[in-house]
Amino acid sequence: MLKSFDQIIEKATGAKKRLVVADASGGSVIEALQQAEKLGMIDPILVGDEAKIAPLIEQFGLSSFTIYNETNPQAIGEKSVALVRSGEGDMLMKGKLSTPILMRAVLDKENGLRKGKLLSHAALMGMPNYPKLVLMTDGGIVISPTIDEKVAILENAVELSYSLGIELPKVACLAAIENVDPKQAATTDAAMLVRMAIRKQLKPMIVEGPVAMDVILSKEAAKAKGIDSAISEDADIILMPDITTGNAVAKALIHIAGAKIGGLVLGAACPIVLLSRSDTAEIKLFSIATACSMCK
């Protein structure tokens, strides 16, 4: 069981993965890279305006790096993706570059990093009152997923779970209620996913749903509702019904409950560290460590 990001960092220490950073001209970006480089997680490859990056390198003491000087945002995105595509980088990270520009380069049909059916975002969360790390998906890319897209989102998420050593991930399909209601797509989709898992139409995982958040987080809540749940206080993955819910839940847990987070884009040819430009160096370090676990 993964209880904290300390275990993720320990696993990633010494990995020496080549991390390409798209626009490294941010203080928290360089600070996180310095910490990850010091632990031997990464060899940083920086793409961006060297005049802006160089003072930050000196400020935070990044000792080992390669830098490619690019000043145009589109060129930064394309160069970063090209470095991974050519095999010069193992992982990709969004620095100060805007998400749409980076994702346009990632999704380019000829020169991008497309691999699976769908790209999705996953946030690995560590919450003070939850017994282990839990993966929440998708609060960053797929706006209102169809049932087929939810299958792809889940299968991306379980691949990350497998790489973290979880052989049979427990999945909770979040909804407002535990009963199936044809008027609420989150409940009917959840019921379908449960049946698909039982019929082995999905990768190995245990799926439960529909289930409300109180039951996911509390055995006492499940008991009070008379629900015999296999995932209460034990979910490895929480499948969100839509991007608004996923984004709101993650940010509320971070800012109100003090949750720790590592965020990745899954389903591409390599792990992509994708966070808000306002996220702290600590969050960026956790995300880098999580990405290292997915690299062979």
C-alpha angles and dihedrals in degrees: 000000000000106000102169146007088255086077092049091050092047090052092049096045110113094012092125095201118173106243118196112205118202104217106351094190095119127100096222089047094055091041091055091045091051091053093046092046091049089055091050093244096125150015102218121226109190124202120188146062105342092201090061097038099048097068090050091050089054093044096052098032101239100180107184124040148122119227132200113195111225124151103179112086094221091049090050091055094045094046092048092052092044091055091056093042092053092052096252091114133042099197139020129222131189110228119171093327114114116257096237092054093048094044091049088059093043092051097044106131096221105031105019136096102256114151117142133038095272142008115229138175123239128189117202105209132198111195125190095231100035118090098226146011114285130197117226119196142216111006098128118041120015107065104196108358123211119220090265090051091048089055090053092045090052094047091051090050096049090052088060090046091052090051089053090055099260104135099185110023119206111227126200116197104212121223137147093255140023097232124084110251118181088212091061112064092195089065098045092045090050092051090050092050091050090054092046091053091050090050090049093242088133133056113276108297141121112242126195128179170226089002133157122232095251091059091047093053102034134046088195090059091049090050092048090053092047093243120148098209129183092193104044107126087352107073117133094188132029113199110210120215093226144350095265093057093044094048094045095047093049095047093045091052091049098046101033106027098033095239121174118227144195116191129201141167110230133197098049128110088268137016111276120206104216120174141146114281087236095058117116127253088251092058090047090051091051089050093050090050091050091050090052089061090062096052116094 
